[in-house]
Amino acid sequence: MTEVIRFSRLGWLSVVIGWIFAGCATPPPSRPEAANLVSDKGIGPVKLGMTASEVKSALGSGYRVVSPAKGNTLQLAGWHRVLNAQGEEIFRFFVQDWQNPDRPSPVIRVRSTRPEYRTAEGVGAGVAVASVSRLWGEPLLSRRTAGLGVERLSFARQPRFLILEARADDGYAGIYPRPGPLNLVAEEMTKDYWPGARVYAVTVAQTKPFPSRTPRPAALTVPPSQPSAAAPPPQSPSWADPAPPSRPAMRTRVSAE
């Protein structure tokens, strides 16, 4: 009897040790520096509401902003890319009036795949999905069945302004059922993920549209209209004209004889 109790205690001890080592495999995310903070204001120096020229001024001379081609109305091509001196992409930002690149328009989305940019809780690119799950609850991963390469990642308690993308070492982070026929609209979802699943990209999005910065044209001054003379009442058609009034009957004067 004593051996059975001792064995059961050792069994529980091994389970606890396994849990400890499992937790150590995904350490808690580290917090970023103040200059690399991801918040509802933006990512690092790129803030929501800035124009493209203001982003260039905030970044300084060590960065180069590559604007999308003019006349391109594809939304995927509407991103401005921010490159460092080595040509590596640091940010992407999307403006509100993306169809008119010549107009000053506020930034409504900022995206980064760099691990140094993180939220105050330490969530950013490269952080394991399991670590984020301990902070923000159960994860949900989704992808298009057409395999466009973008895999969305969301958590039950994540901030509303945040959009996350996931990836694993060898492809998708989620464990999906066998895909059906090719469909650009259909979307697969799963709560299961591979051990190497991690956050791939962080995007901060504006939840409400900004007021337009484009000056409106001056309103045309229209002189007040002069009151027009009252129009005569419409005449009825001939077939509806009332009959002319009849003359009073002539009385016959009778003279007395």
Backbone bond lengths (Angstrom), bond angles and torsions (degrees), N, CA, C in turn:
res aa  C-N    CA-C-N  psi(-1)  N-CA   C-N-CA  omega(-1)  CA-C   N-CA-C  phi
1 M - - - 1.457 - - 1.512 110.80 -
2 T 1.342 115.48 -39.98 1.464 119.60 179.39 1.514 111.23 -64.38
3 E 1.335 117.19 -38.06 1.456 120.22 -179.22 1.531 110.93 -66.58
4 V 1.343 116.15 -36.29 1.463 119.23 179.88 1.521 110.27 -65.18
5 I 1.345 117.27 -43.39 1.464 120.60 178.92 1.521 110.16 -63.88
6 R 1.333 117.01 -42.59 1.454 120.01 -179.47 1.535 110.39 -64.22
7 F 1.290 116.56 -37.85 1.461 119.98 179.85 1.527 111.17 -67.86
8 S 1.325 116.68 -39.38 1.455 118.97 -179.53 1.525 110.92 -68.43
9 R 1.316 117.81 -34.68 1.458 119.59 176.48 1.522 110.66 -66.42
10 L 1.329 115.86 -42.41 1.460 118.96 177.49 1.523 111.20 -63.43
11 G 1.352 116.04 -35.55 1.463 119.11 178.37 1.523 111.91 -64.27
12 W 1.331 115.38 -44.72 1.457 118.66 177.92 1.521 111.19 -65.11
13 L 1.317 117.00 -36.85 1.450 120.34 178.84 1.533 111.19 -63.19
14 S 1.315 116.28 -40.60 1.468 119.11 178.84 1.521 111.51 -65.85
15 V 1.340 116.34 -35.61 1.465 119.65 177.85 1.521 110.62 -65.11
16 V 1.340 116.56 -43.75 1.464 120.64 179.80 1.520 110.27 -63.21
17 I 1.328 116.79 -42.68 1.456 120.05 178.70 1.526 110.68 -62.92
18 G 1.324 116.41 -37.64 1.459 119.57 177.14 1.514 111.79 -62.90
19 W 1.341 116.12 -40.25 1.452 119.18 177.26 1.526 111.20 -63.28
20 I 1.319 116.11 -40.57 1.462 119.55 -179.30 1.517 110.67 -62.67
21 F 1.348 116.35 -45.73 1.456 119.40 -179.96 1.522 111.73 -67.33
22 A 1.328 115.93 -32.98 1.473 119.08 177.17 1.517 110.77 -65.33
23 G 1.338 116.39 -38.28 1.458 119.58 177.15 1.508 111.86 -68.72
24 C 1.328 116.74 -35.57 1.459 119.23 178.78 1.521 112.25 -68.71
25 A 1.328 117.16 -22.43 1.472 119.63 179.94 1.518 111.04 -67.36
26 T 1.342 118.22 -27.56 1.460 122.39 177.43 1.517 108.29 -123.52
27 P 1.322 118.38 84.34 1.459 120.81 -177.64 1.516 111.09 -64.68
28 P 1.325 117.82 156.11 1.465 119.99 178.42 1.517 110.47 -64.42
29 P 1.327 117.38 145.37 1.468 119.71 -178.32 1.519 111.91 -66.03
30 S 1.316 116.03 147.44 1.460 121.75 179.84 1.528 109.88 -89.01
31 R 1.324 116.13 149.68 1.455 121.20 -178.49 1.539 110.20 -80.21
32 P 1.330 116.34 149.67 1.469 118.94 -175.85 1.525 111.66 -87.07
33 E 1.321 115.31 171.94 1.450 120.95 169.88 1.529 109.45 -73.16
34 A 1.329 115.23 161.32 1.465 119.08 -176.48 1.524 111.78 -61.68
35 A 1.330 117.55 -34.78 1.467 120.44 -179.05 1.512 112.92 -73.53
36 N 1.329 117.97 -15.26 1.470 121.74 -177.39 1.528 112.06 -110.86
37 L 1.303 117.08 22.62 1.462 120.94 -174.40 1.527 111.09 -75.35
38 V 1.332 114.91 138.53 1.462 123.18 171.38 1.524 107.46 -103.08
39 S 1.323 116.87 118.33 1.464 121.27 -178.15 1.516 109.10 -143.84
40 D 1.331 115.98 -174.98 1.459 119.74 178.10 1.524 112.16 -70.94
41 K 1.341 117.39 -6.60 1.465 121.50 176.89 1.520 112.40 -86.78
42 G 1.339 117.54 -24.48 1.453 121.36 -177.97 1.505 111.41 150.94
43 I 1.328 116.51 -160.40 1.466 122.93 179.25 1.527 107.41 -124.38
44 G 1.311 116.51 115.52 1.451 120.63 179.30 1.511 111.53 57.08
45 P 1.344 117.41 -129.92 1.466 119.81 -178.54 1.520 114.82 -77.35
46 V 1.327 118.31 -13.15 1.469 121.92 -178.11 1.522 108.43 -90.17
47 K 1.328 116.05 113.00 1.454 121.65 -175.65 1.529 110.69 -109.40
48 L 1.305 114.79 148.61 1.456 119.99 173.56 1.522 109.27 -64.56
49 G 1.316 116.29 141.03 1.457 120.99 -179.26 1.510 113.89 96.32
50 M 1.339 118.54 -17.29 1.459 120.92 175.72 1.523 110.50 -70.07
51 T 1.318 115.95 154.00 1.453 120.53 168.39 1.522 108.93 -90.22
52 A 1.320 116.65 171.83 1.465 120.11 -179.95 1.525 111.71 -61.34
53 S 1.326 117.20 -39.04 1.462 119.71 178.64 1.524 111.26 -67.66
54 E 1.326 117.56 -34.88 1.471 120.28 177.53 1.521 111.20 -69.70
55 V 1.324 117.07 -33.78 1.468 119.92 175.22 1.524 110.36 -63.62
56 K 1.315 117.01 -43.20 1.465 120.73 178.69 1.517 110.86 -60.47
57 S 1.324 117.35 -41.72 1.458 120.70 179.61 1.524 111.27 -66.85
58 A 1.342 117.18 -38.60 1.459 120.22 -179.21 1.523 112.05 -70.15
59 L 1.329 118.13 -30.88 1.465 121.46 -177.94 1.523 112.15 -77.89
60 G 1.313 117.74 -34.55 1.452 119.72 -177.98 1.522 112.25 90.32
61 S 1.346 115.07 -171.55 1.459 121.45 -173.27 1.519 113.88 -78.85
62 G 1.315 118.58 -12.86 1.461 119.84 -177.87 1.508 114.57 -81.29
63 Y 1.319 117.69 1.94 1.464 121.66 -177.25 1.520 109.84 -128.64
64 R 1.316 114.30 158.35 1.460 121.34 178.73 1.525 108.65 -131.81
65 V 1.331 115.84 131.91 1.468 121.76 -179.55 1.521 108.19 -101.51
66 V 1.327 116.08 122.13 1.461 122.57 177.83 1.524 107.43 -103.01
67 S 1.333 115.64 112.97 1.458 121.01 -178.36 1.515 110.46 -84.51
68 P 1.336 117.58 154.45 1.469 119.90 178.00 1.519 110.81 -69.52
69 A 1.310 115.23 161.09 1.465 120.69 -178.85 1.524 109.96 -66.04
70 K 1.331 115.69 140.34 1.454 120.00 179.00 1.529 110.74 -69.79
71 G 1.318 114.71 145.89 1.454 119.49 178.47 1.508 114.14 82.42
72 N 1.316 117.69 -3.17 1.462 120.26 179.98 1.516 108.31 -88.61
73 T 1.311 117.09 118.05 1.462 121.30 -176.52 1.517 112.58 -99.01
74 L 1.337 117.77 7.64 1.449 119.55 177.32 1.519 109.74 -75.93
75 Q 1.322 117.12 130.88 1.459 119.93 -176.48 1.521 111.74 -65.89
76 L 1.327 117.87 -32.95 1.455 119.82 179.99 1.526 110.95 -66.57
77 A 1.325 117.62 -25.14 1.457 121.24 -179.67 1.521 112.32 -92.80
78 G 1.314 118.65 5.66 1.457 121.52 -177.67 1.512 114.48 -87.75
79 W 1.320 118.25 6.22 1.454 121.57 -178.47 1.525 111.12 -85.71
80 H 1.328 115.79 136.30 1.456 122.17 169.67 1.532 107.65 -89.78
81 R 1.317 116.83 133.25 1.468 122.11 -178.65 1.522 109.98 -104.04
82 V 1.329 115.24 136.31 1.460 121.96 177.74 1.520 107.67 -109.29
83 L 1.326 116.52 118.22 1.458 122.94 -178.18 1.524 109.84 -113.07
84 N 1.328 115.24 147.10 1.463 119.36 175.36 1.529 109.79 -87.80
85 A 1.330 116.32 -172.79 1.467 120.13 -176.49 1.517 111.94 -64.96
86 Q 1.341 118.37 -24.96 1.462 122.07 179.26 1.523 112.46 -87.21
87 G 1.328 117.66 0.78 1.456 120.95 -179.65 1.514 113.73 83.88
88 E 1.326 118.78 10.69 1.461 121.71 178.95 1.523 110.05 -86.14
89 E 1.320 115.10 140.62 1.462 119.46 179.34 1.532 109.82 -77.16
90 I 1.339 115.80 126.12 1.465 122.02 179.16 1.524 110.24 -104.00
91 F 1.313 116.62 -43.67 1.467 121.57 -179.64 1.525 109.18 -136.80
92 R 1.317 112.59 164.44 1.454 122.68 161.65 1.518 106.40 -134.70
93 F 1.324 115.87 139.80 1.463 117.94 175.46 1.520 109.31 -135.04
94 F 1.313 114.04 149.46 1.465 122.83 -174.83 1.516 107.87 -121.57
95 V 1.350 116.53 131.91 1.457 120.68 -178.15 1.523 110.29 -98.20
96 Q 1.309 114.56 160.40 1.461 120.35 -174.67 1.528 111.83 -68.08
97 D 1.338 116.80 -49.70 1.465 120.93 -179.63 1.524 108.37 -94.92
98 W 1.320 116.69 66.79 1.454 121.07 -172.66 1.525 112.96 -73.05
99 Q 1.314 117.67 -17.21 1.465 120.58 179.29 1.527 112.64 -80.97
100 N 1.329 117.34 -10.65 1.462 121.89 178.64 1.526 108.33 -127.08
101 P 1.330 117.99 80.20 1.467 120.46 -173.71 1.516 113.99 -66.58
102 D 1.335 119.10 -17.28 1.466 121.05 -179.66 1.526 112.17 -78.73
103 R 1.292 118.11 -15.38 1.459 120.77 -179.07 1.532 110.20 -91.98
104 P 1.324 117.67 142.94 1.471 119.47 174.61 1.520 110.25 -68.97
105 S 1.313 115.81 122.32 1.459 120.85 -174.97 1.526 109.45 -136.27
106 P 1.336 119.29 141.99 1.463 121.15 -176.60 1.519 112.79 -74.31
107 V 1.315 114.92 150.07 1.461 122.16 175.78 1.526 108.48 -73.03
108 I 1.331 116.33 131.12 1.465 120.29 179.21 1.527 112.43 -116.37
109 R 1.354 117.62 -11.26 1.465 121.41 176.77 1.517 109.94 -146.80
110 V 1.331 115.25 139.36 1.461 122.14 175.35 1.523 107.32 -130.22
111 R 1.319 116.99 132.93 1.460 122.16 -176.87 1.522 109.54 -129.72
112 S 1.334 116.19 144.30 1.456 121.00 177.50 1.523 109.72 -149.71
113 T 1.324 114.99 143.63 1.472 121.83 174.24 1.521 111.20 -111.29
114 R 1.315 117.23 11.64 1.458 121.40 -178.35 1.530 110.04 -84.86
115 P 1.332 118.63 133.46 1.467 120.80 -175.35 1.521 114.22 -71.13
116 E 1.331 119.39 -16.81 1.464 119.97 -177.92 1.517 113.21 -76.13
117 Y 1.329 117.84 -15.17 1.465 120.85 179.74 1.524 108.59 -96.59
118 R 1.334 115.32 116.87 1.465 120.73 -174.50 1.524 110.62 -142.36
119 T 1.319 114.41 163.17 1.458 120.40 175.53 1.523 109.77 -75.59
120 A 1.322 116.01 174.62 1.464 120.04 178.70 1.519 111.98 -62.16
121 E 1.346 117.36 -25.15 1.462 120.95 177.03 1.515 112.21 -84.94
122 G 1.330 117.54 -6.37 1.459 120.89 179.10 1.506 114.74 95.59
123 V 1.343 119.05 13.82 1.464 122.27 -179.04 1.522 108.86 -86.94
124 G 1.320 115.55 126.44 1.448 121.69 179.11 1.508 110.46 -167.38
125 A 1.310 116.81 -173.57 1.457 121.53 -179.49 1.525 110.23 -62.10
126 G 1.319 115.24 136.56 1.455 121.49 179.29 1.512 115.17 93.45
127 V 1.324 118.83 -10.82 1.461 121.95 -179.75 1.523 109.07 -79.87
128 A 1.326 116.86 137.72 1.464 121.72 -177.71 1.529 110.46 -65.93
129 V 1.332 115.43 143.30 1.464 120.66 178.04 1.530 110.52 -60.63
130 A 1.327 117.10 -36.22 1.461 120.21 179.73 1.525 111.29 -63.31
131 S 1.329 117.91 -36.75 1.467 120.88 178.88 1.527 111.03 -67.89
132 V 1.332 116.86 -42.12 1.456 120.09 178.95 1.521 110.73 -67.60
133 S 1.321 116.56 -32.77 1.461 120.40 -179.94 1.520 111.44 -63.18
134 R 1.305 117.44 -32.98 1.471 119.68 177.71 1.523 111.67 -70.30
135 L 1.319 117.24 -20.54 1.460 120.69 178.88 1.524 112.29 -91.93
136 W 1.339 116.41 -44.56 1.459 120.81 -169.44 1.523 113.74 -117.24
137 G 1.296 119.19 9.03 1.452 120.14 174.34 1.517 113.57 93.50
138 E 1.319 114.73 -165.26 1.467 122.07 -172.26 1.523 111.68 -65.72
139 P 1.341 117.87 135.56 1.466 120.09 179.65 1.524 112.12 -87.22
140 L 1.318 115.02 158.68 1.461 122.91 173.26 1.524 107.07 -137.72
141 L 1.327 116.25 123.26 1.454 122.02 -179.78 1.522 109.42 -111.36
142 S 1.315 116.67 146.49 1.468 120.67 -178.13 1.519 109.41 -147.44
143 R 1.330 114.97 150.97 1.455 121.94 177.88 1.520 108.54 -151.73
144 R 1.319 115.99 159.94 1.461 121.76 173.48 1.523 109.51 -82.44
145 T 1.308 116.05 144.14 1.467 118.76 -179.44 1.516 112.16 -69.93
146 A 1.351 116.73 -16.86 1.460 118.75 178.03 1.522 111.87 -74.31
147 G 1.326 117.34 -12.19 1.454 120.62 177.69 1.508 113.54 70.49
148 L 1.346 117.25 52.02 1.458 121.16 -179.90 1.524 112.17 -78.54
149 G 1.311 118.58 -2.73 1.452 121.41 174.82 1.505 115.43 95.33
150 V 1.328 119.58 -12.35 1.458 122.40 -179.23 1.519 109.04 -96.55
151 E 1.312 116.29 125.17 1.463 121.97 179.05 1.522 108.33 -121.50
152 R 1.319 115.71 115.58 1.454 121.22 -178.92 1.523 110.68 -80.20
153 L 1.328 114.14 149.89 1.461 121.01 179.60 1.517 107.82 -137.99
154 S 1.317 116.89 128.52 1.463 121.25 177.90 1.521 109.12 -140.17
155 F 1.321 114.65 156.24 1.455 121.72 -179.90 1.520 109.26 -126.85
156 A 1.321 115.00 159.10 1.462 120.12 -173.50 1.526 112.25 -62.23
157 R 1.333 118.57 -32.71 1.465 121.09 -175.39 1.530 113.00 -121.49
158 Q 1.290 117.99 25.80 1.456 118.99 -179.25 1.527 110.20 -77.59
159 P 1.341 118.36 154.93 1.470 120.79 179.12 1.521 111.56 -61.77
160 R 1.319 115.74 148.56 1.456 120.74 -175.65 1.519 112.42 -69.98
161 F 1.321 118.03 -28.91 1.460 120.28 -176.63 1.520 112.57 -78.01
162 L 1.314 118.03 -5.32 1.460 122.11 -172.17 1.525 110.97 -101.01
163 I 1.342 116.11 135.65 1.452 123.66 173.87 1.523 107.53 -123.05
164 L 1.329 116.43 125.81 1.457 121.20 -175.79 1.523 110.59 -115.16
165 E 1.327 114.80 148.74 1.458 122.12 171.46 1.529 108.38 -121.43
166 A 1.329 115.78 149.39 1.463 121.09 -176.32 1.514 110.62 -120.02
167 R 1.325 114.62 161.78 1.468 121.54 176.75 1.522 108.47 -165.40
168 A 1.314 115.43 152.29 1.459 121.94 173.28 1.525 109.00 -116.54
169 D 1.315 115.41 177.45 1.469 119.11 -175.99 1.526 112.26 -62.43
170 D 1.320 116.74 -34.47 1.463 119.70 -174.86 1.525 112.65 -115.58
171 G 1.344 117.66 22.33 1.454 119.28 177.89 1.513 111.91 137.82
172 Y 1.328 114.89 -131.56 1.462 120.51 -177.24 1.524 110.76 -67.08
173 A 1.344 115.33 145.43 1.458 120.53 178.75 1.520 112.44 -83.53
174 G 1.324 117.77 -30.05 1.451 121.68 -178.67 1.510 112.94 -83.90
175 I 1.313 115.69 154.63 1.466 122.52 175.77 1.528 106.83 -99.11
176 Y 1.322 116.99 105.18 1.453 122.92 -173.89 1.525 110.22 -105.62
177 P 1.323 116.24 154.24 1.469 118.35 172.74 1.523 109.79 -68.20
178 R 1.299 115.24 170.92 1.461 119.75 -179.83 1.519 109.31 -61.42
179 P 1.346 118.73 125.95 1.465 119.90 -176.69 1.515 111.82 -66.32
180 G 1.331 114.23 148.86 1.453 120.74 178.00 1.507 111.14 -88.07
181 P 1.333 117.88 -153.15 1.460 120.32 179.82 1.522 111.40 -63.44
182 L 1.337 115.72 156.25 1.454 121.49 -178.83 1.515 110.00 -61.32
183 N 1.337 116.41 126.90 1.452 122.13 -178.03 1.520 108.11 -151.13
184 L 1.325 116.95 117.32 1.453 120.66 -178.04 1.524 112.73 -71.81
185 V 1.320 117.08 -18.45 1.455 120.71 -175.90 1.524 111.59 -96.72
186 A 1.311 117.63 -37.25 1.455 121.27 -176.13 1.520 110.56 -61.38
187 E 1.298 115.76 146.13 1.454 122.10 -177.57 1.522 109.61 -132.57
188 E 1.325 116.10 134.09 1.458 122.06 176.54 1.520 109.65 -99.50
189 M 1.323 116.26 142.17 1.453 121.72 179.45 1.521 109.78 -130.49
190 T 1.324 115.61 150.05 1.446 120.81 178.42 1.520 109.60 -156.69
191 K 1.323 115.58 154.90 1.464 122.26 173.25 1.524 111.70 -107.17
192 D 1.318 116.25 -2.70 1.466 121.65 179.24 1.525 109.68 -96.31
193 Y 1.323 116.10 143.11 1.461 120.06 -178.58 1.519 109.52 -145.51
194 W 1.336 114.76 159.27 1.451 121.76 -179.12 1.529 110.47 -76.09
195 P 1.326 118.31 157.46 1.468 119.92 -179.08 1.526 113.71 -58.11
196 G 1.321 117.88 -30.53 1.462 120.32 -179.72 1.516 114.85 -87.33
197 A 1.339 117.64 11.98 1.464 120.70 -178.05 1.526 110.31 -66.20
198 R 1.328 116.02 136.67 1.457 120.35 -179.06 1.536 109.35 -149.90
199 V 1.311 115.45 166.58 1.460 121.43 174.48 1.528 108.20 -72.84
200 Y 1.318 116.72 129.64 1.454 120.83 -179.40 1.527 111.96 -99.50
201 A 1.320 117.84 -41.34 1.462 121.46 -177.59 1.518 109.55 -144.33
202 V 1.331 114.92 151.58 1.463 122.88 178.14 1.524 107.63 -122.73
203 T 1.321 116.79 130.43 1.456 122.34 177.81 1.517 109.13 -126.87
204 V 1.325 115.76 132.97 1.464 122.24 174.28 1.521 106.77 -105.11
205 A 1.320 116.88 127.36 1.470 121.86 -174.36 1.517 110.15 -122.21
206 Q 1.316 114.83 143.02 1.454 121.47 174.10 1.516 108.97 -76.75
207 T 1.330 116.39 128.84 1.467 119.95 -176.28 1.523 112.86 -83.28
208 K 1.356 117.73 -22.11 1.459 121.42 178.74 1.529 108.90 -128.87
209 P 1.339 117.80 145.11 1.474 119.08 -179.26 1.522 111.50 -67.38
210 F 1.330 115.31 146.15 1.451 121.48 175.67 1.524 109.92 -81.06
211 P 1.341 118.03 151.94 1.470 118.66 171.60 1.517 110.16 -66.50
212 S 1.308 116.24 145.10 1.459 121.25 -176.50 1.522 110.48 -66.67
213 R 1.358 115.84 138.76 1.460 120.99 175.87 1.520 112.27 -91.18
214 T 1.300 118.17 -6.76 1.458 121.18 -179.46 1.519 109.25 -72.08
215 P 1.348 118.91 123.05 1.474 119.17 -179.26 1.520 111.27 -63.99
216 R 1.303 114.01 137.06 1.456 118.87 178.65 1.529 110.56 -78.29
217 P 1.321 118.73 146.45 1.473 120.02 176.70 1.516 111.02 -63.61
218 A 1.357 114.49 148.66 1.466 119.04 -179.54 1.519 110.16 -61.69
219 A 1.294 113.60 140.15 1.460 118.61 -178.77 1.530 109.90 -69.85
220 L 1.283 118.03 138.43 1.457 123.03 178.33 1.513 109.85 -73.39
221 T 1.364 115.55 133.61 1.457 120.60 178.91 1.518 108.38 -88.74
222 V 1.271 115.74 116.65 1.457 121.44 -178.99 1.514 108.37 -104.47
223 P 1.332 118.65 120.75 1.472 119.33 179.20 1.516 110.55 -62.75
224 P 1.328 114.50 147.35 1.474 116.55 179.84 1.519 111.06 -63.57
225 S 1.263 115.87 139.41 1.467 120.81 -178.25 1.519 109.97 -74.40
226 Q 1.341 115.24 141.86 1.453 120.86 178.14 1.522 109.56 -77.42
227 P 1.321 114.50 140.18 1.478 115.41 178.35 1.522 110.48 -64.97
228 S 1.231 115.87 128.41 1.464 121.18 -178.68 1.521 110.42 -86.81
229 A 1.307 114.13 154.14 1.459 118.96 179.04 1.511 110.20 -64.99
230 A 1.296 113.10 146.05 1.449 117.57 -178.71 1.518 109.85 -62.50
231 A 1.273 114.84 130.92 1.464 119.53 -179.79 1.512 109.29 -73.23
232 P 1.323 115.83 144.27 1.479 117.78 177.89 1.515 110.26 -64.55
233 P 1.302 114.41 149.15 1.472 116.81 -179.73 1.515 110.19 -61.39
234 P 1.271 117.24 143.67 1.463 119.60 -179.38 1.514 111.57 -62.38
235 Q 1.298 113.08 141.26 1.464 117.99 179.38 1.515 110.40 -85.69
236 S 1.296 113.10 145.46 1.459 118.39 179.31 1.510 108.72 -78.73
237 P 1.286 118.17 150.45 1.470 120.17 176.42 1.505 111.68 -61.38
238 S 1.344 114.79 161.62 1.472 119.72 -174.13 1.511 111.79 -60.06
239 W 1.308 114.40 -34.68 1.461 115.37 -176.75 1.515 112.06 -73.99
240 A 1.317 116.77 -10.83 1.463 118.35 179.69 1.508 112.16 -109.72
241 D 1.354 117.64 2.94 1.460 118.78 179.59 1.522 109.63 -62.08
242 P 1.339 114.52 139.34 1.481 115.89 177.09 1.525 110.49 -71.72
243 A 1.301 116.84 155.24 1.468 121.74 179.82 1.527 109.45 -66.77
244 P 1.344 118.17 140.77 1.486 120.19 179.01 1.519 110.20 -61.36
245 P 1.344 115.63 146.82 1.471 117.35 -179.20 1.529 110.96 -63.97
246 S 1.297 116.66 140.58 1.474 121.03 -179.56 1.526 109.65 -80.78
247 R 1.338 115.30 145.09 1.449 119.53 178.81 1.537 109.81 -73.05
248 P 1.324 114.39 151.37 1.477 115.71 177.16 1.542 111.14 -65.21
249 A 1.290 117.04 145.19 1.474 121.47 -177.03 1.554 110.26 -67.41
250 M 1.315 114.01 137.32 1.468 118.98 178.99 1.525 109.95 -73.54
251 R 1.306 113.65 129.31 1.464 118.16 176.54 1.553 110.72 -80.67
252 T 1.246 116.90 139.74 1.472 121.10 177.68 1.519 109.39 -90.42
253 R 1.312 112.56 120.22 1.463 116.40 -179.79 1.528 109.98 -80.59
254 V 1.259 115.09 126.56 1.460 119.57 179.38 1.524 107.90 -106.22
255 S 1.318 115.53 122.55 1.472 119.02 -179.41 1.529 109.14 -95.20
256 A 1.275 113.87 143.68 1.458 117.61 -179.25 1.504 107.85 -82.78
257 E 1.222 113.19 136.17 1.465 117.90 178.17 1.508 109.59 -98.63
